[in-house]
Amino acid sequence: MTTPAPEALRLEAALRAALQVAEIPGARVWPEGDALPSVRLFGPLPGKADHDALSVQAWLRRANTNGTAQDGGCSQVSIQFADVDAGHRLAEMLREPADRAQAAAGVLAQELKARQVGACVRGRADGRVTVEIPDPATEPAAMNLARALGASTIAKFLKLDVVEGAWEFTDRLRWLMIGVVGEGVTVDGRFGNEPRVSGIDIQMTPGQALSLVWRLK
């Protein structure tokens, strides 16, 4: 399909940016000169286990994207677009999980900062929001989070500078977070160079992140 060069170039740029945000391994945009660019996948789409033309075609159909998926050999699936709008629709769909996660992460980061919870908050390409909390034995972030959620005695009788105490604290924080935002949130201890917990990682959906913001207010 012949397409005006500026439109094809804009679509090519939008697709490249979307693939970068979505962090799809090995994905490429294939320019076609004065024709529409195509997308070549060498791995599954975000959140999808299957990687073949049939599963990609089904995904395009559910996303209301007018495109055709074809097997290209060597584990490659090529997506051809019916028009420029279809290409931009795919770019939006690829970006959506990361964009939603990043937006929720930004709101949560502000609320945690207001509660003196020093943490690294980010939205991931797969649509999850992560909160990286430093060592609860040396930094107050984890305890400040628990206090803000009404659990000021969460570390009672625990020695956070030893493995057993830190793991018990992590387990208590896990149950606290499940009670606050629901099932699906994960809370795991993080190991550093020493054989003890060096931090705590929390992962949740954007919706759960916003629920946490609501509870913290």
HUPE-V51411 format. One record per residue. N is the residue number from 1. RES is the residue in one letter. SS is DSSP state (helix for helix, strand for strand, loop for the rest). Layout:
n->N res->RES ss->SS
n->N res->RES ss->SS
//
This chain:
n->1 res->M ss->loop
n->2 res->T ss->strand
n->3 res->T ss->loop
n->4 res->P ss->loop
n->5 res->A ss->helix
n->6 res->P ss->helix
n->7 res->E ss->helix
n->8 res->A ss->helix
n->9 res->L ss->helix
n->10 res->R ss->helix
n->11 res->L ss->helix
n->12 res->E ss->helix
n->13 res->A ss->helix
n->14 res->A ss->helix
n->15 res->L ss->helix
n->16 res->R ss->helix
n->17 res->A ss->helix
n->18 res->A ss->helix
n->19 res->L ss->helix
n->20 res->Q ss->helix
n->21 res->V ss->helix
n->22 res->A ss->helix
n->23 res->E ss->loop
n->24 res->I ss->loop
n->25 res->P ss->loop
n->26 res->G ss->loop
n->27 res->A ss->loop
n->28 res->R ss->strand
n->29 res->V ss->strand
n->30 res->W ss->strand
n->31 res->P ss->strand
n->32 res->E ss->strand
n->33 res->G ss->loop
n->34 res->D ss->loop
n->35 res->A ss->strand
n->36 res->L ss->strand
n->37 res->P ss->strand
n->38 res->S ss->strand
n->39 res->V ss->strand
n->40 res->R ss->strand
n->41 res->L ss->strand
n->42 res->F ss->loop
n->43 res->G ss->loop
n->44 res->P ss->loop
n->45 res->L ss->loop
n->46 res->P ss->loop
n->47 res->G ss->loop
n->48 res->K ss->loop
n->49 res->A ss->loop
n->50 res->D ss->loop
n->51 res->H ss->loop
n->52 res->D ss->loop
n->53 res->A ss->helix
n->54 res->L ss->helix
n->55 res->S ss->helix
n->56 res->V ss->helix
n->57 res->Q ss->helix
n->58 res->A ss->helix
n->59 res->W ss->helix
n->60 res->L ss->helix
n->61 res->R ss->helix
n->62 res->R ss->helix
n->63 res->A ss->loop
n->64 res->N ss->loop
n->65 res->T ss->loop
n->66 res->N ss->loop
n->67 res->G ss->strand
n->68 res->T ss->strand
n->69 res->A ss->strand
n->70 res->Q ss->strand
n->71 res->D ss->strand
n->72 res->G ss->strand
n->73 res->G ss->strand
n->74 res->C ss->loop
n->75 res->S ss->loop
n->76 res->Q ss->strand
n->77 res->V ss->strand
n->78 res->S ss->strand
n->79 res->I ss->strand
n->80 res->Q ss->strand
n->81 res->F ss->strand
n->82 res->A ss->loop
n->83 res->D ss->loop
n->84 res->V ss->helix
n->85 res->D ss->helix
n->86 res->A ss->helix
n->87 res->G ss->helix
n->88 res->H ss->helix
n->89 res->R ss->helix
n->90 res->L ss->helix
n->91 res->A ss->helix
n->92 res->E ss->helix
n->93 res->M ss->helix
n->94 res->L ss->helix
n->95 res->R ss->helix
n->96 res->E ss->helix
n->97 res->P ss->helix
n->98 res->A ss->helix
n->99 res->D ss->helix
n->100 res->R ss->helix
n->101 res->A ss->helix
n->102 res->Q ss->helix
n->103 res->A ss->helix
n->104 res->A ss->helix
n->105 res->A ss->helix
n->106 res->G ss->helix
n->107 res->V ss->helix
n->108 res->L ss->helix
n->109 res->A ss->helix
n->110 res->Q ss->helix
n->111 res->E ss->helix
n->112 res->L ss->helix
n->113 res->K ss->helix
n->114 res->A ss->helix
n->115 res->R ss->loop
n->116 res->Q ss->loop
n->117 res->V ss->loop
n->118 res->G ss->loop
n->119 res->A ss->strand
n->120 res->C ss->strand
n->121 res->V ss->strand
n->122 res->R ss->strand
n->123 res->G ss->strand
n->124 res->R ss->loop
n->125 res->A ss->loop
n->126 res->D ss->loop
n->127 res->G ss->loop
n->128 res->R ss->strand
n->129 res->V ss->strand
n->130 res->T ss->strand
n->131 res->V ss->strand
n->132 res->E ss->strand
n->133 res->I ss->strand
n->134 res->P ss->strand
n->135 res->D ss->loop
n->136 res->P ss->loop
n->137 res->A ss->loop
n->138 res->T ss->loop
n->139 res->E ss->loop
n->140 res->P ss->loop
n->141 res->A ss->helix
n->142 res->A ss->helix
n->143 res->M ss->helix
n->144 res->N ss->helix
n->145 res->L ss->helix
n->146 res->A ss->helix
n->147 res->R ss->helix
n->148 res->A ss->helix
n->149 res->L ss->loop
n->150 res->G ss->loop
n->151 res->A ss->loop
n->152 res->S ss->loop
n->153 res->T ss->loop
n->154 res->I ss->loop
n->155 res->A ss->loop
n->156 res->K ss->loop
n->157 res->F ss->loop
n->158 res->L ss->loop
n->159 res->K ss->loop
n->160 res->L ss->loop
n->161 res->D ss->loop
n->162 res->V ss->loop
n->163 res->V ss->helix
n->164 res->E ss->helix
n->165 res->G ss->helix
n->166 res->A ss->helix
n->167 res->W ss->helix
n->168 res->E ss->helix
n->169 res->F ss->helix
n->170 res->T ss->helix
n->171 res->D ss->helix
n->172 res->R ss->helix
n->173 res->L ss->helix
n->174 res->R ss->helix
n->175 res->W ss->helix
n->176 res->L ss->helix
n->177 res->M ss->helix
n->178 res->I ss->helix
n->179 res->G ss->helix
n->180 res->V ss->helix
n->181 res->V ss->helix
n->182 res->G ss->loop
n->183 res->E ss->loop
n->184 res->G ss->loop
n->185 res->V ss->loop
n->186 res->T ss->strand
n->187 res->V ss->strand
n->188 res->D ss->strand
n->189 res->G ss->strand
n->190 res->R ss->strand
n->191 res->F ss->strand
n->192 res->G ss->loop
n->193 res->N ss->loop
n->194 res->E ss->loop
n->195 res->P ss->loop
n->196 res->R ss->loop
n->197 res->V ss->strand
n->198 res->S ss->strand
n->199 res->G ss->strand
n->200 res->I ss->strand
n->201 res->D ss->strand
n->202 res->I ss->strand
n->203 res->Q ss->strand
n->204 res->M ss->strand
n->205 res->T ss->strand
n->206 res->P ss->helix
n->207 res->G ss->helix
n->208 res->Q ss->helix
n->209 res->A ss->helix
n->210 res->L ss->helix
n->211 res->S ss->helix
n->212 res->L ss->helix
n->213 res->V ss->helix
n->214 res->W ss->helix
n->215 res->R ss->helix
n->216 res->L ss->helix
n->217 res->K ss->loop
//
